Amino acid sequence: MIRVALADDHQLVRAGFRALLESEPDIEVVAEASGGEQLLRTLRTTPVDVAMIDIRMPDGDGLWTTEQIAADPSLAGVRVVIVTTFELDEYVARAIRAGASGFLVKDTEPVDLIRAVRVVAAGDALLSPGITRRLLERAATGMRDAPDPVLLQTLTEREVDVLRLVAEGLTNDEIAQRLFLSPLTAKTHVSRVMQKLHARDRAGLVVIGYEAGIVTPGWRAD
């Protein structure tokens, strides 16, 4: 069972998300909060796999709350999905660096919201590649701190290829097909790249790919 916490200052939004998620047999909403401080108190007493957090909340907004979750070793197992709008793209890169595993827009299709919870709970950070890529492309102008070039030099040529495809938004299976690898080998390469670049998850690799210039706004594979 995937345990979900909802944080949004609008009760109707929380009620809608709860009704949708609890219609699935493998998802249970175990907690709700109207602000960041309340959510943090709840997470420290209630086991949660995925926290869906609105970026605009009183008493601790989504960005601050994500940073607090990522900084607390006792909450290492909590995966964060930021609920945002395209008007707030400037927060995307910071939220990923803070530890957010993915993003949803509030008018997302119900099937995508349910899929997002399952994907993030399973450890795959990227949600809809199209949504993630568009958000990051629009936020790219706010990315200023390039990753340590020494770390990038530790990557093999194959690992650079893997990083590029992760940043494009491809899943492990899609990377395996593109590079003619087995899915297990692709997953191993992704894990090694995350370790070498000290990325918390795949979403962090997406930001590194943009910041390093390996992927640029508007970039598409041939």
N, C-alpha and C positions, 0 to 999 in steps of 0.2 A: 504494500500500500504506500503510495506517495503522499506524504504529509505536507500540506501547504498552509502558509500564513499569508494573509492579505493585509496590506497597509495602504489605506486611502482615507482621506478625510471626508469623502462623500459616502454616506451609508448606502445609497442606492447603487453606487458602483460596486461596492463590496458585495452587496446582496446579489447583484447580477452575476458577478464572477463566481460567487459561492454556488449559486443555483446551477450554473453551467458546469463547473468543475465536479460538483458532487453528483452530477448525472452519470459520471463515469465510474465503473466499478473499481478501478484501481487508484482513484484519487480521493483524498479526504481533506477538507478544510478544517484544520485543528485550531486555528487562532485568527483573530481579526484585531486590527489596531487602527486608530485614526491619526496617529503621528509616529515619528521615529522613536522618541523616548519610550512610548508605550510598547512599540514593537520589540525594542531591545530587551525590555523587562520580560516580555512574554517569551522571547527566544531563549532566555537563560533558564526558563523553567519548563518549557514545553518543547519536546523533540520536533524539529521541523526539517524537512528536506529542501523545500523551495519556498523562498519568500518573494512574493510579488509586491513591489513597492512603487507607489506613485512618486514622481519626482518632486511634485509640489505638495507639501504637507506642512502644517504647523507643528511646533514641538519637535523639530528635527526633520529636515526635508530628505528626499530620497538619496541625494548624493552624500550628504553627511551620514545618513544611516548606513549606507553601503560601506563607507569608509570605516565606520565603527564595527560593523560585522567582520570585515576583512582583517581588522587589527586585533580581534579577540580570538585567541587560539581555541577557546572553548566552543566557538561557533564555526569552526573550520569546515564542518559538514553541511553548512547552510549555503545553498546556491541562490543567488539573487537574480531576479528578472526585474529590470526597470520598466515601468509603464510610463511612456512619454508621448510627446507629440513632435512633429517635425519642426515646430517653432522653437523647440528646446535643444536643437542639435548641438549647441555649443557645449553641452554637458556630457555628451556621449563619450568622448575619449577619456575624460576624467573619471567617469563612472566605471569604465572598463578597467582603467588602471587601479581603481579602488577595489575592484573585485567582482563587478557585475558580470554575470554569465550570459546575459542576453537582453533583448529589448522587445517590447511590444508597443504598438500604437493603440490608443484606446478604441479605435474603430476597427480593430483587426477582426478577421472572420473567426467565429467560434471554434472552428476546427483547428485553426492556427494557434489559438490560445491553448487549447488542450494539448496539441502537439508540442508546444513550447515547454509546457510543464514536464512532459515526459522526456523530452530531449535533454533538458537541463538536469533533471533528476538523474539521468543516466550518465551524466558527465560530459556530454557534448555541449559546448558552450554556444555554438552558433545556432540561431533560430532560422527564420526564413533568410536565405542568403541575400535575396533581393532587398529586404528591409534593412538588414545589417549593412550591406554595401552602400545603399543610398544614404543611410544615416552617417556612416563614416566618411563618405565622400563629401558630404555637406559640412561635416565637422573638421575635415582635414586641414583647413586653413588655421585652425586653432592649435594644431599640433606643432610644437616648436622644439621640443627636446628630443633630438635624435638619439637612438639607442647607442650604447657603448660599441664603437667599431671593433674593439678587441673581441667582444662576444660574438659579433657577426662573423669575424674571421675564423671562429672555431667551427663554423658550419661547413659541412662538405658541399660539393656542388649539388648532390642529390637533395640534401637537406634545404638548400636555398630554393630548389624547385618546389619542395613540399611547403615551405613557408609561403611562397608566392601563391600556391593554390589554396592554402588555408585562408590567406588574406583575400583571395577572390571569393571565398564563401563556399568552397567545395567540402563535402563530407569525406570521411575516410574512404568509403566505397568509391566515390567519384574520383578521388585522388588516385586510388589504386587503378581504376580504369584508364585515367589519363596517362599514368606513368608505367602502365603495364606491370603492376605489382599485385601481390595478393593483398586482400584487405588487412590481414594481420601485419604484414610488412609495412603497409602504409600507416597503420595505427602506431607501430613501433617507431617509425620515423617521426611522426608528429610528437610523440612523447619525448623523444630525444631532443627535438628542437625546443620544446617547452623547457626542458631541463637546462639546456645550454643557454637559453636566453632568459632564464628565470621568470618565465611567464606563468601566471597562476592557472591559465586555461587557454583554450583556443581563441577566445575573444581577445585576450592579451596579445596573442600572436598577430591578430588582424591589425591592431594598432601599431605594433612593431613593424609590420610589413609596410604600412603607410608612412610611418615616420622615417624608416630607413630608405624610402624611395624605391623599394622593391616593387611596390604597387602604388600607383598614383591615381588621384581622382579621375574617373572616366575610363580607367584601364579595363580592358577586356581581353580575355585569352583569344587567340586566333581559332 
